[in-house]
Amino acid sequence: MKTYFHRTTCAECGESYDSTMSGCPHCHARNAELGESTRFRNDLHVDWIYNIAFLLVGLIGFQIIGTIVQLFISPYYQSGALSENEANMMVNGIAYGFLFVVLALMVYFSRSWREYLRSYCSLKTWGVAVLGFLGLLAASVIWNLIKQLLVESSGDNANQSTIVDLVKLFPAASVLVFGILGPLCEEITYRSGLFSLLKRVNRPFAYIVSAFIFGSIHFDWSCLANISENYSNFLNELVNLPDYIFAGVILAFVYDRWGIGASSGAHAFNNLYSVIGIMLVY
């Protein structure tokens, strides 16, 4: 099976470049190895080591930053100077803000920052982003209808419940953190990082695995600690999981066909819709 974890040497100018690029960035000669394939045409073109770096920084870095922030604010939380929701908002806000800066610097040093910015500078990008958002909304509505048939009573999972509480108390900050910074960070992490990395091996494999991992980061794994006592929470998490998996598939499809600007826009529109919806309902 052919994979793309290597660099291609240009037959015209002799320079090397990542094998997923459609042409040589130095002399613009076509990548003969890819031929007519458009498999990687819309990816954010970086070396595979950056795909791994995006994934690890986004996945593990967020947890590390959040843990460090928790350690700093723990005395204030324990003394009652900060409520649980205030502490959660500080952790999420600082973690996403710092992570966005780190990922932006990584995009810059990967020499793909011009390509990244250009992906947002098209009316087609934003049109596709709207359609992607509508696809996400439709998938969520359909799954919620199915969920009602499968389970008599189910509510939001732990991830969504936390966000609802934070949006009610910090609406403006939530628009920035969950509506904008979160989607931008997650698209670099799970689409330009994870999906692009796995697509170097096999495209269907990339869709399946990246969607399940994207779903799993929204799953409250702590409910497995004592499943006999937390069975209702586990069941609730389980029936909500497909909603996130479907979202992972749709966002991967948008990224694959139209690029990171379109997938980031669709993700941001979806999150902003949720945040504004919570603000209006509550």
HELIX and SHEET records of a PDB file:
HELIX    1   1 TRP A   48  LEU A   56  1                                   9    
HELIX    2   2 VAL A   57  GLY A   61  3                                   5    
HELIX    3   3 PHE A   62  GLN A   78  1                                  17    
HELIX    4   4 GLU A   84  PHE A  109  1                                  26    
HELIX    5   5 TRP A  113  ARG A  118  1                                   6    
HELIX    6   6 LEU A  123  LEU A  150  1                                  28    
HELIX    7   7 ALA A  158  LEU A  169  1                                  12    
HELIX    8   8 PRO A  171  LEU A  176  1                                   6    
HELIX    9   9 VAL A  177  LEU A  181  3                                   5    
HELIX   10  10 GLY A  182  GLU A  187  1                                   6    
HELIX   11  11 ILE A  188  PHE A  195  3                                   8    
HELIX   12  12 SER A  196  LYS A  199  1                                   4    
HELIX   13  13 ARG A  203  SER A  216  1                                  14    
HELIX   14  14 TRP A  221  LEU A  224  5                                   4    
HELIX   15  15 TYR A  231  TRP A  258  1                                  28    
HELIX   16  16 ILE A  260  VAL A  281  1                                  22    
SHEET    1   A 2 ARG A   7  THR A   9  0                                        
SHEET    2   A 2 SER A  16  ASP A  18 -1                                        
END                                                                             
